Amino acid sequence: MQWGRPVGEHEAVAKKVSFIAATTYALEAVVELSSQLADDKRNDIRIEAALAKLYCSEMGSRIVDELVQIRGGRGYETAESLAARGERGVPAEQMVRDMRINRIFEGSSEIMRLFIAREAVDAHLSAAGDLIEPGVAAGERARAAAKASGFYAKWLPTLVTGQGQRPGAYGEFGPLAEYLRYVERASRKLARATFYGMARWQGRLERKQGFLGRIVDIGAELFAISATCVRAQYDATSGTERGPVALELATVFCAQARRRAEELFAQLWANTDAKDSALARHVLEGRHTWLEEGILDPSIPGPWIAVAEPGPSKAANVHRHIG
Ligand SMILES: Cc1cc2nc3c(=O)[nH]c(=O)nc-3n(C[C@H](O)[C@H](O)[C@H](O)COP(=O)(O)OP(=O)(O)OC[C@H]3O[C@@H](n4cnc5c(N)ncnc54)[C@H](O)[C@@H]3O)c2cc1C
């Protein structure tokens, strides 16, 4: 309770509660759909499995981070500390530490994005790989151009229109149909964006990790929306107590995921990637080590005291190690 109301009723916290509930439902849907595809033993599930690993690790981390925030100081406290004070021992901070490793091991998120992106551009590399390869002889390049033209003459028209533009398409999904129409439209837009990226950067595309990462993250959001709609439709017709309530979770998740995907689309072409790479290079060259001045060395145990020292323009607080 804060300011006379449960914290979950304050809008800033309500948004987090909504995100946690809706996303938890979606992550289960992603894992179940991917697992069913695997159990079928008929499908190439490399992309779905990798997306499930990447997306659930990233979103799961955000969920537990928000959990700690909602629980405030109690979220930061260990379960033992809470229990010792007579409170319920919720191990929220432990969940953050335990979830954190999922973004690193069994393929770090950065490597997962590269792996998935490689699969996504595979068709382009087979069609136009020789064309974008530097140092290819003129004759070979001409043959590669003819091959690529044949591929793109057939492929590009398939990206112009689709079911997502037909009002009423996917009607069997009821109120979720609009999100499946969005997925269909956005998938074609994503394929076009990948093609533009190939055309723009050619062989250098593989080093454009910011662009490729966003392509993959958009794909993950679209996959999660699809899985969530399928799961919600199943739950709705299952006759269980989930039926009537699952739709609310699915609708909110789809709306949130669509917004994230739209932001990522915008960032494909408007971002700070080049500036970030330049700054990182300068940091690695040592140009900004002066930023480290005055920072405490965490390897030196305390005690520390805060003292006021005159700075260039005003008195600066400096921490001094004593002892
Ligand atoms: C607690 C724990 C348990 C583990 N258990 C196991 C286990 O049971 N079995 C096992 O096989 N391994 C295990 N590991 C190892 C784990 O799989 C690796 O730590 C993980 O794959 C990351 O590799 P790395 O630590 O060498 O990081 P690095 O490869 O050095 O990566 C460091 C950072 O650079 C990024 N990076 C690396 N290469 C690129 C690139 N080309 N482009 C962009 N970014 C890049 C990474 O994403 C990461 O952010 C465990 C690790 C930990 C911490």
The ligand as an SDF file (V2000), in Angstrom:
LIG
                    3D

 53 58  0  0  0  0  0  0  0  0999 V2000
   27.4350  -20.1600  -14.6010 C   0  0  0  0  0  0  0  0  0  0  0  0
   27.8740  -20.6790  -15.9420 C   0  0  0  0  0  0  0  0  0  0  0  0
   27.6390  -21.9940  -16.2660 C   0  0  0  0  0  0  0  0  0  0  0  0
   28.0540  -22.5130  -17.4900 C   0  0  0  0  0  0  0  0  0  0  0  0
   27.8090  -23.8050  -17.7680 N   0  0  0  0  0  0  0  0  0  0  0  0
   28.2010  -24.3150  -18.9370 C   0  0  0  0  0  0  0  0  0  0  0  0
   27.9570  -25.6780  -19.2630 C   0  0  0  0  0  0  0  0  0  0  0  0
   27.3760  -26.4100  -18.4740 O   0  0  0  0  0  0  0  0  0  0  0  0
   28.3620  -26.1490  -20.4590 N   0  0  0  0  0  0  0  0  0  0  0  0
   29.0190  -25.3520  -21.3480 C   0  0  0  0  0  0  0  0  0  0  0  0
   29.3700  -25.8020  -22.4320 O   0  0  0  0  0  0  0  0  0  0  0  0
   29.2730  -24.0570  -21.0690 N   0  0  0  0  0  0  0  0  0  0  0  0
   28.8910  -23.5060  -19.9030 C   0  0  0  0  0  0  0  0  0  0  0  0
   29.1460  -22.1940  -19.6160 N   0  0  0  0  0  0  0  0  0  0  0  0
   29.8700  -21.4210  -20.6000 C   0  0  0  0  0  0  0  0  0  0  0  0
   28.9120  -20.6210  -21.4520 C   0  0  0  0  0  0  0  0  0  0  0  0
   28.3120  -21.4070  -22.4350 O   0  0  0  0  0  0  0  0  0  0  0  0
   29.6960  -19.4520  -22.0580 C   0  0  0  0  0  0  0  0  0  0  0  0
   30.0190  -18.5850  -20.9840 O   0  0  0  0  0  0  0  0  0  0  0  0
   28.8650  -18.7220  -23.0840 C   0  0  0  0  0  0  0  0  0  0  0  0
   28.7060  -19.4670  -24.2450 O   0  0  0  0  0  0  0  0  0  0  0  0
   29.4970  -17.3540  -23.4670 C   0  0  0  0  0  0  0  0  0  0  0  0
   30.8130  -17.5360  -23.8940 O   0  0  0  0  0  0  0  0  0  0  0  0
   32.0210  -16.7590  -23.1870 P   0  0  0  0  0  0  0  0  0  0  0  0
   31.8000  -16.7570  -21.7210 O   0  0  0  0  0  0  0  0  0  0  0  0
   33.2830  -17.3110  -23.7380 O   0  0  0  0  0  0  0  0  0  0  0  0
   31.8340  -15.2450  -23.6710 O   0  0  0  0  0  0  0  0  0  0  0  0
   32.4760  -14.5680  -24.9350 P   0  0  0  0  0  0  0  0  0  0  0  0
   32.2940  -15.4110  -26.1380 O   0  0  0  0  0  0  0  0  0  0  0  0
   33.8450  -14.1090  -24.6150 O   0  0  0  0  0  0  0  0  0  0  0  0
   31.5040  -13.3030  -25.0810 O   0  0  0  0  0  0  0  0  0  0  0  0
   31.6500  -12.1060  -24.3300 C   0  0  0  0  0  0  0  0  0  0  0  0
   30.6310  -11.1110  -24.8680 C   0  0  0  0  0  0  0  0  0  0  0  0
   30.9150  -10.8230  -26.2510 O   0  0  0  0  0  0  0  0  0  0  0  0
   29.7850  -11.1500  -27.0580 C   0  0  0  0  0  0  0  0  0  0  0  0
   30.2700  -11.6980  -28.3150 N   0  0  0  0  0  0  0  0  0  0  0  0
   31.1090  -12.7450  -28.4830 C   0  0  0  0  0  0  0  0  0  0  0  0
   31.3410  -12.9510  -29.7850 N   0  0  0  0  0  0  0  0  0  0  0  0
   30.6450  -12.0160  -30.4610 C   0  0  0  0  0  0  0  0  0  0  0  0
   30.4880  -11.7050  -31.8370 C   0  0  0  0  0  0  0  0  0  0  0  0
   31.0830  -12.4120  -32.8090 N   0  0  0  0  0  0  0  0  0  0  0  0
   29.6830  -10.6770  -32.1890 N   0  0  0  0  0  0  0  0  0  0  0  0
   29.0440   -9.9760  -31.2200 C   0  0  0  0  0  0  0  0  0  0  0  0
   29.1840  -10.2050  -29.9130 N   0  0  0  0  0  0  0  0  0  0  0  0
   29.9680  -11.2140  -29.5300 C   0  0  0  0  0  0  0  0  0  0  0  0
   28.9870  -12.1450  -26.2390 C   0  0  0  0  0  0  0  0  0  0  0  0
   27.6300  -12.1340  -26.5950 O   0  0  0  0  0  0  0  0  0  0  0  0
   29.2070  -11.6140  -24.8390 C   0  0  0  0  0  0  0  0  0  0  0  0
   28.3330  -10.5390  -24.6040 O   0  0  0  0  0  0  0  0  0  0  0  0
   28.7340  -21.6690  -18.4140 C   0  0  0  0  0  0  0  0  0  0  0  0
   28.9710  -20.3230  -18.0670 C   0  0  0  0  0  0  0  0  0  0  0  0
   28.5510  -19.8190  -16.8600 C   0  0  0  0  0  0  0  0  0  0  0  0
   28.8370  -18.3810  -16.5300 C   0  0  0  0  0  0  0  0  0  0  0  0
  1  2  1  0
  2  3  1  0
  2 52  2  0
  3  4  2  0
  4  5  1  0
  4 50  1  0
  5  6  2  0
  6  7  1  0
  6 13  1  0
  7  8  2  0
  7  9  1  0
  9 10  1  0
 10 11  2  0
 10 12  1  0
 12 13  2  0
 13 14  1  0
 14 15  1  0
 14 50  1  0
 15 16  1  0
 16 17  1  0
 16 18  1  0
 18 19  1  0
 18 20  1  0
 20 21  1  0
 20 22  1  0
 22 23  1  0
 23 24  1  0
 24 25  2  0
 24 26  1  0
 24 27  1  0
 27 28  1  0
 28 29  2  0
 28 30  1  0
 28 31  1  0
 31 32  1  0
 32 33  1  0
 33 34  1  0
 33 48  1  0
 34 35  1  0
 35 36  1  0
 35 46  1  0
 36 37  1  0
 36 45  1  0
 37 38  2  0
 38 39  1  0
 39 40  1  0
 39 45  2  0
 40 41  1  0
 40 42  2  0
 42 43  1  0
 43 44  2  0
 44 45  1  0
 46 47  1  0
 46 48  1  0
 48 49  1  0
 50 51  2  0
 51 52  1  0
 52 53  1  0
M  END
$$$$
